[in-house]
Amino acid sequence: MKCIELVRRKERESSVKHEIVALGTFGGRVDQAMSNIHYLYKLKNERRIYLLSDQNMTILLDKGKHQIHCNQAIEGPSCGIIPIGIERAIVTTTGLEWNLTNSSTSFGEMISTSNHLTNDIVMIETDSPILWTVELKI
Amino acid sequence: MFSIHFGKTICADGGGNQLYEAFEGTDKQQMYIPHYIRGDLDSLRDDVKDFYISKGAEVERDPDQNSTDFMKCIELVRRKERESSVKHEIVALGTFGGRVDQAMSNIHYLYKLKNERRIYLLSDQNMTILLDKGKHQIHCNQAIEGPSCGIIPIGIERAIVTTTGLEWNLTNSSTSFGEMISTSNHLTNDIVMIETDSPILWTVELKI
């Protein structure tokens, strides 16, 4: 959050709004990874934050309909949709190998993991904030 | 090297490759032969499969695409339990540190199977388990666990949590993503008490 505060200060000085790409966000301590995800939710109304590791890119998708432009040269094929911060999310997708259609996703019942990109454009509609995570080939 | 003694070891498909590569070229390779390898076997290398079969491992292919390799291993455990009337706990290795969606899938299984058995999710830096609604007393070994730890409300909007034995204890605290979750907390006691109104994850750093 101290780094977020720095970004906010720089934005006030320059009137330029920044997106944030955070590196090294997974692959070590689980509690720290969860803390990084927590910040996606805490700051979701302020800005988009991309959580990167050497194997993944993870972002929050708020309630609503989203069109994601993937670059299959470096993203995928594996991807997932994760309902965090809520009991369940009702999700519809296109552009994936196993698309969801008004599907109820929740931990313990069903979450979409090890899904595959089949299209450069993925549409995700959700009734609640969820994580979109995609494998990176870098 | 930290030694764990298990009853049986099962590799989930490509987990066999990881086990093989971890000890490749060392004299320890012979010590770590899995009892079983199970899954759709679309990832397991042929040379790894042949090696482990030659050393006595049972390799079983299940092509069902409606079940993950992890669940196929759970099915194997269930089958062995029916044959022997012995109930097993499960320690899953290599569960974090790679793909985020696979890590989340492993957490999903903690919730899916919570009424059936305890599953410990291990990586080289963490141990993570599910704590169901209720009061729990956790006996930590601070020689290998901690100090960092966390309490994570997954599968729910919020959990009301009370703890003792941590540096920053919670007292009927509302924990939820976006508001407050307890991470980078520290063990201060070998005994940690956690009371929660909802299923949560307990995660602790491992020093191995």
Interface residues (C-beta under 8 A of the other chain):
Chain A: F26 G27 G28 R29 V30 D31 Q32 A33 M34 S35 I37 H38 Y41 K42 K44 S53 Q55 N56 T58 S78 C79 G80 I82 P83 I84 G85 I86 E87 S106 F107 G108 E109 I111 T113 S114 N115 L131 T133 E135
Chain B: T68 F96 G97 G98 R99 V100 D101 Q102 A103 M104 S105 I107 H108 Y111 K112 K114 S123 Q125 N126 T128 S148 C149 G150 I152 P153 I154 G155 I156 E157 S176 F177 G178 E179 I181 T183 S184 N185 L201 T203 E205
